[in-house]
Amino acid sequence: MPKPYNHFSREEFSQRQQKTRKHLQNLELDGLLLFKIEDMYWLTGYESDGFCIFGCMFIGTDGALTHLARPADLGNISYSSICEDVRISPDTEDSTRAEHVKDMLRSLGMEGKKIGIQVDTMGLTPRLFLEISEILDGWCDLTIAPDFIRILRLVKSPQELSYFRKAGEVMDVVMDKVIEATCPGAFEGDIYATFYDTLFRLDADLPAHIPPLGSGDSALNLRYTTKRKNVSENDQVTLELGLAYRHYHVACMGVVLTGPEINNRHLKMHKTSVIALDAV
């Protein structure tokens, strides 16, 4: 009986794992240490926003599938992941994450085997990579693996595409509400509140980062900055908003000109943008 909080069927997860194992065999690897939570989500349904916090998964060509997680993440694993083999990496000074990784691999019979490791990820710090490399040196053949699961994920299933489309539908509603709330005198915090209130009411998710929104002096800030202010007349309000549905993201960038005066450069830019969009 599948967990009620998985967003894909067991069959789809099984197909993804089979593709991954086949690719490992083609690379002549016995298994792979994963540190990307988006790959873990794709393989098992595991949901977490801790992309920069320690969390490891091992998938082996022999059928092994194992989580190695901090105690704080056990709830999320139990709630969302189909993986049944879960090991704990305790937060303690008595042992290191690298030792926990080795203990996991030892229990899975990986001594002397060729093991790949993901390095193109925020989930594996350079220090931890060096510690793992040192502790596994001579014990197994550790090699940097290509980022092949990301390539596999590029081909979307019908279910994934449905989530993208749903995210796009929600984004259209959200943008209409946000544009309506953007006018001279409006507080940027209220515009943000409209954005978040609308997407949550439509059962969508936060994007993977804080969407930037700025007016006046911060209109050209394309990264989030703190402290809200009020929108002015003849202002440019830049909306670089995004959201997700079941973790499948869409983004929409636009500019609201409050008027009543509109700069001729804005009009020319709008005309050019319309022509470009019509061409695609």
N, C-alpha and C positions, 0 to 999 in steps of 0.2 A: 504494500500500500504506500504510494508516494506521499511525501510530506505535503501538507496543504500549503506550505509557504514556498515551494519550488515553483519557478515560473516556466519550467520546461519539463517535458516528459522524461521518464527514465530512459526511454529508447533514444532520445536525442542526446542525453548525457553519455550514454553508452557509445553512440556513434562518434562523439567527439573524443572520448578516451581511446577508442580504437584507432582513430586517425593519428592521435598523438603517439601512441605506442608503435604504430607502423613507421612513423617518421623517425622515432628513436632507433628502431631497428635499421632503417636506412642509413642512419648516422653511426651505426655500430656502437650504440650506447645501451647500457643495461638499465638505465633509469635517468631521471632528471630531478634536480632540486629546483623547485619553483619558489619565487618570492614576489611575484606579481599577483595582486589580489584580483585583477580583472581576468587573468588566466584561471585562477582558482574558481572564480564565479562561473566561467564558461565550462569548466570541467565538472564542477560539483554543485553549483548553485550557492556557494558560500558568499554571504553578503557581509561586507565590512567597508568602512571608510578609512581604515587604518593603513593607507598605502605606504606610509613612511614608518610604520611600526613593525617590529619583528613578527613575522608569521611565515611559516615554511610549509611546503607540501612536497611530497615525493610521489612520483608516478613511475612505476617500473614496467619493463616489457613482460615480466612474469605475472602481471596482474596486480601488483602492489599499488595501493593508493592510500596515502597516510597524511594526516594533518599533524604538524608540530606547532603548537600554539601556546601563547601566554595564557595564564589562568583567566585573565580578564576577557579573553576572546572565546572561551568555551561556550558561553551562552549563545553567541552568534552562530557558532558552528553547529550546536545542537538544534538551533532554530531553523537553519537554512541549508546546511550541507548534506548531501547524500552520502558523503564519505563516513564510513563506520569505524575506521581505525584512527583514533585520535590520541595523540601523545601530548603530554604537558611539558612545556619548557618553563620551569619555575623562575620567578624573579628572585634570584638569590645571589649572594656573593660567593657561595661555596662552589658554584660551577658556572660554566660559560655557555652561551648559546651554541658556540662551535662544538662543545662537548655534547650538548643535547642532540645536535645534528648527527654527530658520529654515533651516539648511542642508538638513535633511530635507525641509521643505516646498518649498524651491526645486527640489530634485532631482525632486520629484513634480509640478512645474509648477503650483504653487499661488499664484504671484504674481498679485495682483489679484483673487483668488478670495475668497469669503466662507467663513471658517473658524470653526467653533464650538470652544469650549474648556470642558472640565469644570472646575468650581470647587468643587463640593460633595464634596470628597475630601481625605483627609489626604496624598495623594501629591503635591499641588501646594501648596507653601508660599505665603503672601502675597507674600514677596519675589520668588520665581520668577515668580509671576503678573505682578507689576509689570514684571519684566525682560522677559518674553515680550511683554507688551503694548507696552512701549517699543520693542523691536527690530522688532516687526511693524507698528508705526504707520506708515501711509502705504504700506506694502508689500503688505498684504492687508487685508481687512475682517475683523478678529477680533471675535467676539461671544460673550458668555457663553451657553452652551447650557443648555437645561433638562435635568434629570436623567432623561431619558426611557428610557435603557437599564435603569435600576433598575425602572421601571414595566414594561418588556417582560419583565424577569426574574421578575416576580411570577407570571406564568402558567407553571406548571411542566410540563415534558414527562413522559411516562411513565418515562423513564430517571431523570430528576431525582427523581421521586416514589419510585422504587425505592430510591434512595440515602437519602432521608429515612427511609423505612421501615426500612432496614437500620440506620441510625443509632439509631433508636428501639429496635430489638431489642437492639442492643449496650448502649444506655443502661440497659435493664431489667436486664441481667445485671450491669453495673457497679454499679448502685445496690444490688442484693442483696448483692454482695460487700463494698461499702463499709459498708453497715449492719451486716453481720455482724462487720466488723472494728472497729466503734465500740462501745466499752464502757468502764467505769471503769478507769483506769490505762493505757489505750491511748495511745500516742504519736501526735500528729497527723501526724507525718512518716510513720508506718507506714500510717495511713489514706490519706494522699496516695499512698503507694507502691502500695497495693492498687488505687486508682483508675487510676493510670497503667499499672501492670502488666497489669491486666485489659483495658483498652481497646486497648493495643498488641497483646496476644496475640490479640485478635479482629479485627485488621487495621483498626481505626478510627484516627482522627486526633485530634490535640490540637484543642481549641476555639480560637477566635480570640483569646482572652485567658486569663489564668491563673484558674481557677475558685477562688473564695473558699471557705474552709473554716475554721470557727472554733468554739471552745468557751470556756466561762468568760467572761472579760472581752471576748474577741473574737467572741463568739457573734453579735453584731449587726453585725459588720463585713461589709458587702456588697461590699467591694473587697478585693483580696488584700493581706495584710500579712505581713511576714517574721517569723521566729523561731517555731519550733514548741514546743508544751508538751504536757503529759499531760492527758487527759480525767479529770474528777473524778466522784464520785458526785453525784447530783441535779443533773447538768449538762445544759445544752442545747447540742447540737452542730449547728450550722447547715451544711448541705451545699447549696451552690449550684453544682452540677456540670454540666458540658456536654461534649460531644464532637462530632466530625464524622465523616462517612463520605464520602470523595471530596469533602470540603469542604462538605458539606451538614449543617448543624448541628441538633442538638436539645439541649434543656436540661431539667434536672429539679432542682427545689428541694425540700428536705425538712428536717425537724428530727428528730434522734434525742434522746430524753429517756432518760438513763441510769438514773434512779431511784436508790433504791427509792421516793422520794417524788416525786409528780407534782403540780405546781401546778394548782389548779382552773381557772385561766385557760387553761392549755394544753389541758385537757380540753374546755372550752367552745369554744376556737378550733378544735380538731380536729372537734368535732361540726358546727360551722358550715361548715367547709371541706368535709366529706363531703356535706352538704346541697347546697352550691354546685356541687360536682363532679358529683353525681348529676343536677343540673338541666341540665347541658350534655352 
